[in-house]
């Protein structure tokens, strides 16, 4: 009977080792919970973006204002009875970074 108790104790110890210290144990569960939380946050962001895109598609299909706004910004549309002015500077602006010459070491 003592050998049966010893075998059961060894089995319990091995199972506890596997739960707490192996790669498939508690640490893996904690890592997976963190990964699931991060994925849910990403999904929430993508759901919001999808709602915005769906609203934009709905506006483009039904309203002319959204369509005209998109044509002006993306295609450079100029409406009827409108004049387009392009302002070009007379002197080109100097570059932001002008390399300077350094004295050579002798």
QUIDA-V743789 format. One record per residue. N is the residue number from 1. RES is the residue in one small letter. PSI is psi as a letter, one per 30 degrees, with the letter a starting at -180 (NA if undefined). OMEGA is omega in whole degrees, -180 to 180 (* if undefined). BURIAL is # if it has 24 or more other ideal C-beta (glycine too) atoms within 12 Angstrom, else .. Layout:
N	RES	PSI	OMEGA	BURIAL
N	RES	PSI	OMEGA	BURIAL
This chain:
1	x	e	179	.
2	x	e	180	.
3	x	e	177	.
4	x	e	177	.
5	x	e	179	.
6	x	e	179	.
7	x	e	178	.
8	x	e	178	.
9	x	e	178	.
10	x	e	179	.
11	x	e	178	.
12	x	e	179	.
13	x	e	179	.
14	x	e	179	.
15	x	e	177	.
16	x	e	176	.
17	x	e	-177	.
18	x	e	-179	.
19	x	e	-171	.
20	x	e	-170	.
21	x	f	-177	.
22	x	l	-179	.
23	x	f	-178	.
24	x	g	-173	.
25	x	b	-174	.
26	x	e	180	.
27	x	e	179	.
28	x	e	178	.
29	x	e	179	.
30	x	e	178	.
31	x	e	180	.
32	x	e	177	.
33	x	e	178	.
34	x	e	180	.
35	x	e	179	.
36	x	e	179	.
37	x	e	179	.
38	x	e	180	.
39	x	e	177	.
40	x	e	178	.
41	x	e	177	.
42	x	e	180	.
43	x	e	178	.
44	x	e	177	.
45	x	e	-179	.
46	x	e	177	.
47	x	e	178	.
48	x	e	178	.
49	x	e	178	.
50	x	e	177	.
51	x	e	179	.
52	x	e	179	.
53	x	e	178	.
54	x	e	178	.
55	x	e	179	.
56	x	e	178	.
57	x	e	178	.
58	x	e	178	.
59	x	e	-180	.
60	x	e	-180	.
61	x	e	-172	.
62	x	e	-172	.
63	x	k	179	.
64	x	f	-179	.
65	x	e	180	.
66	x	e	179	.
67	x	e	179	.
68	x	e	178	.
69	x	e	179	.
70	x	e	179	.
71	x	e	179	.
72	x	e	-175	.
73	x	e	-175	.
74	x	e	-174	.
75	x	f	179	.
76	x	h	-178	.
77	x	k	174	.
78	x	k	-176	.
79	x	l	178	.
80	x	k	-178	.
81	x	g	175	.
82	x	l	178	.
83	x	k	180	.
84	x	k	177	.
85	x	k	175	.
86	x	k	-177	.
87	x	k	180	.
88	x	k	180	.
89	x	k	-178	.
90	x	e	178	.
91	x	k	178	.
92	x	k	-180	.
93	x	k	-179	.
94	x	l	179	.
95	x	l	-177	.
96	x	e	-177	.
97	x	j	178	.
98	x	j	180	.
99	x	k	180	.
100	x	l	179	.
101	x	k	179	.
102	x	l	178	.
103	x	k	180	.
104	x	k	179	.
105	x	k	-179	.
106	x	NA	*	.
